[in-house]
Amino acid sequence: MRNLHQYTIVLLLVAGSVVAQAQSLRGKWRGMDGNVPNIELTVEQNAGQATGSAVFYMLKKGLDDSAPHIEGHAAGPMENLNYQPEKLSFDMHRRDGSLVSFRVELIDANHAKLFRTSDPADAPGFDLARTE
């Protein structure tokens, strides 16, 4: 009986850590426009320090209003990253050197929203889904 009790405690601890991981923004996230990615985020946490990177895809539709396709992308590290398990904010430099700021809010274990901090409070944001 004692072994069953110990097994149950270990199982609960493992399950709790899996739930805690799932309720965090750590991991890889992707936003899609139809079947084409428009945003990819990677958020890691090592030794209490959060780091991340982002890829923003530049999409273009054809003159015939066809499905969008990737025309190019901008990628780089997240700067001034302020990480909390259910939300984060970060800055990125554009190609012209200007700075743009974003925030990400966790919706549930596998969904989040990305917002530009310069957008109005009622902006819809970009839907993100966990990929890893």
C-alpha contacts under 8 A as a table, 3 or more apart, distances in Angstrom:
res1	aa1	res2	aa2	distance
1	M	4	L	5.13
1	M	5	H	6.36
2	R	5	H	5.07
2	R	6	Q	6.31
3	N	6	Q	5.09
3	N	7	Y	6.02
4	L	7	Y	5.00
4	L	8	T	6.10
5	H	8	T	5.14
5	H	9	I	6.35
6	Q	9	I	5.14
6	Q	10	V	6.26
7	Y	10	V	5.19
7	Y	11	L	6.09
8	T	11	L	5.05
8	T	12	L	6.17
9	I	12	L	5.15
9	I	13	L	6.25
10	V	13	L	5.13
10	V	14	V	6.20
11	L	14	V	5.20
11	L	15	A	6.07
12	L	15	A	5.07
12	L	16	G	5.98
13	L	16	G	5.08
13	L	17	S	6.31
14	V	17	S	5.25
14	V	18	V	6.33
15	A	18	V	5.13
15	A	19	V	6.27
16	G	19	V	5.16
16	G	20	A	6.15
17	S	20	A	4.96
17	S	21	Q	6.15
18	V	21	Q	5.11
18	V	22	A	6.22
19	V	22	A	5.03
19	V	23	Q	6.20
20	A	23	Q	5.20
20	A	24	S	6.63
21	Q	24	S	5.43
21	Q	26	R	7.44
22	A	25	L	7.94
22	A	109	A	5.01
22	A	110	N	7.44
23	Q	85	P	7.21
23	Q	86	E	6.98
23	Q	106	L	7.84
23	Q	108	D	6.83
23	Q	109	A	4.88
24	S	85	P	4.57
24	S	86	E	5.55
24	S	106	L	7.45
24	S	109	A	7.11
25	L	43	V	6.75
25	L	85	P	5.73
25	L	86	E	5.99
25	L	87	K	7.03
25	L	88	L	7.98
25	L	106	L	6.60
26	R	42	T	7.44
26	R	43	V	4.84
26	R	44	E	5.36
26	R	45	Q	6.87
26	R	85	P	7.53
27	G	42	T	5.71
27	G	43	V	5.26
27	G	44	E	6.30
27	G	130	R	7.20
27	G	131	T	7.70
27	G	132	E	5.63
28	K	40	E	7.24
28	K	41	L	5.70
28	K	42	T	4.48
28	K	43	V	6.49
28	K	130	R	5.84
28	K	131	T	5.44
28	K	132	E	5.13
29	W	39	I	7.98
29	W	40	E	5.59
29	W	41	L	5.03
29	W	42	T	6.37
29	W	128	L	5.89
29	W	129	A	5.39
29	W	130	R	4.43
29	W	131	T	5.46
29	W	132	E	7.29
30	R	37	P	6.76
30	R	38	N	7.58
30	R	39	I	5.49
30	R	40	E	4.43
30	R	41	L	6.40
30	R	128	L	5.18
30	R	129	A	5.40
30	R	130	R	6.50
30	R	131	T	6.66
31	G	37	P	5.79
31	G	38	N	5.57
31	G	39	I	4.79
31	G	40	E	6.39
31	G	126	F	6.79
31	G	127	D	5.69
31	G	128	L	4.45
31	G	129	A	6.41
32	M	35	N	6.38
32	M	36	V	5.52
32	M	37	P	4.27
32	M	38	N	5.33
32	M	39	I	6.95
32	M	127	D	7.67
32	M	128	L	7.56
33	D	36	V	5.26
33	D	37	P	6.05
33	D	38	N	6.21
33	D	68	P	7.66
34	G	37	P	7.94
34	G	67	A	7.80
36	V	68	P	7.08
36	V	69	H	6.71
36	V	70	I	7.40
37	P	40	E	7.43
37	P	57	Y	6.96
38	N	56	F	5.87
38	N	57	Y	4.68
38	N	58	M	6.95
38	N	59	L	7.05
39	I	54	A	7.31
39	I	55	V	5.71
39	I	56	F	4.72
39	I	57	Y	6.06
39	I	128	L	7.96
40	E	54	A	5.70
40	E	55	V	5.09
40	E	56	F	6.65
41	L	52	G	7.25
41	L	53	S	5.90
41	L	54	A	4.54
41	L	55	V	6.50
42	T	52	G	5.29
42	T	53	S	5.35
42	T	54	A	6.46
43	V	50	A	7.08
43	V	51	T	5.97
43	V	52	G	4.38
43	V	53	S	6.85
44	E	50	A	5.63
44	E	51	T	5.34
44	E	52	G	5.96
45	Q	48	G	6.03
45	Q	49	Q	5.38
45	Q	50	A	4.26
45	Q	51	T	6.25
46	N	49	Q	5.30
46	N	50	A	6.50
50	A	81	L	7.14
50	A	82	N	7.92
50	A	83	Y	6.36
51	T	77	P	7.93
51	T	78	M	6.94
51	T	81	L	6.96
52	G	77	P	5.92
52	G	78	M	5.19
52	G	81	L	7.76
53	S	75	A	7.38
53	S	76	G	5.63
53	S	77	P	4.13
53	S	78	M	5.04
54	A	75	A	5.61
54	A	76	G	5.72
54	A	77	P	6.27
54	A	78	M	6.64
55	V	73	H	6.69
55	V	74	A	5.69
55	V	75	A	4.23
55	V	76	G	6.72
56	F	73	H	5.55
56	F	74	A	5.26
56	F	75	A	6.31
57	Y	70	I	6.41
57	Y	71	E	7.53
57	Y	72	G	5.97
57	Y	73	H	4.21
57	Y	74	A	6.46
58	M	70	I	5.85
58	M	71	E	5.46
58	M	72	G	5.09
58	M	73	H	5.35
58	M	74	A	7.79
59	L	68	P	5.82
59	L	69	H	5.43
59	L	70	I	4.65
59	L	71	E	5.46
59	L	72	G	7.29
60	K	68	P	5.20
60	K	69	H	5.53
60	K	70	I	6.42
60	K	71	E	6.04
61	K	64	D	7.91
61	K	65	D	5.86
61	K	66	S	5.82
61	K	67	A	5.99
61	K	68	P	4.35
61	K	69	H	6.44
62	G	65	D	5.32
62	G	66	S	5.31
62	G	67	A	7.37
62	G	68	P	7.13
63	L	66	S	7.26
70	I	73	H	7.70
74	A	94	R	7.83
74	A	95	R	7.82
76	G	92	M	7.10
76	G	93	H	7.86
77	P	92	M	7.02
78	M	81	L	6.11
78	M	90	F	5.67
78	M	91	D	5.88
78	M	92	M	5.77
79	E	90	F	5.63
79	E	91	D	4.96
79	E	92	M	5.94
80	N	89	S	7.83
80	N	90	F	5.45
80	N	91	D	6.00
81	L	88	L	7.06
81	L	89	S	5.80
81	L	90	F	4.48
81	L	91	D	7.11
82	N	88	L	5.43
82	N	89	S	5.22
82	N	90	F	6.37
83	Y	87	K	6.52
83	Y	88	L	4.50
83	Y	89	S	6.72
84	Q	87	K	5.24
84	Q	88	L	5.69
85	P	88	L	7.63
86	E	105	E	6.07
86	E	106	L	5.02
87	K	103	R	7.19
87	K	104	V	5.44
87	K	105	E	4.46
87	K	106	L	5.97
88	L	103	R	5.57
88	L	104	V	5.29
88	L	105	E	6.77
89	S	101	S	7.34
89	S	102	F	5.56
89	S	103	R	4.08
89	S	104	V	6.26
90	F	101	S	5.79
90	F	102	F	5.44
90	F	103	R	6.38
91	D	99	L	6.50
91	D	100	V	5.58
91	D	101	S	4.30
91	D	102	F	6.16
92	M	99	L	5.68
92	M	100	V	5.50
92	M	101	S	6.50
93	H	96	D	7.83
93	H	97	G	5.61
93	H	98	S	5.63
93	H	99	L	4.58
93	H	100	V	6.37
94	R	97	G	5.24
94	R	98	S	5.39
94	R	99	L	6.10
94	R	100	V	7.10
95	R	98	S	7.43
100	V	116	R	7.54
101	S	116	R	5.89
101	S	117	T	5.60
101	S	118	S	7.39
102	F	114	L	6.90
102	F	115	F	5.52
102	F	116	R	4.36
102	F	117	T	5.17
103	R	114	L	5.85
103	R	115	F	5.30
103	R	116	R	6.39
103	R	117	T	6.37
104	V	112	A	6.69
104	V	113	K	5.52
104	V	114	L	4.49
104	V	115	F	6.30
105	E	112	A	5.47
105	E	113	K	5.35
105	E	114	L	6.71
106	L	109	A	7.37
106	L	111	H	6.33
106	L	112	A	4.28
106	L	113	K	6.61
107	I	110	N	7.68
107	I	111	H	5.30
107	I	112	A	4.81
107	I	113	K	7.05
108	D	111	H	5.27
108	D	112	A	6.88
109	A	130	R	8.00
110	N	129	A	5.61
110	N	130	R	4.87
111	H	127	D	7.28
111	H	128	L	5.65
111	H	129	A	4.67
111	H	130	R	6.21
112	A	127	D	6.18
112	A	128	L	5.02
112	A	129	A	6.45
113	K	125	G	5.86
113	K	126	F	5.39
113	K	127	D	4.87
113	K	128	L	5.66
114	L	125	G	5.37
114	L	126	F	5.00
114	L	127	D	6.63
114	L	128	L	7.07
115	F	119	D	7.14
115	F	123	A	7.64
115	F	124	P	7.86
115	F	125	G	4.72
115	F	126	F	6.56
116	R	119	D	5.47
116	R	125	G	7.57
117	T	120	P	7.94
119	D	123	A	6.11
120	P	123	A	5.42
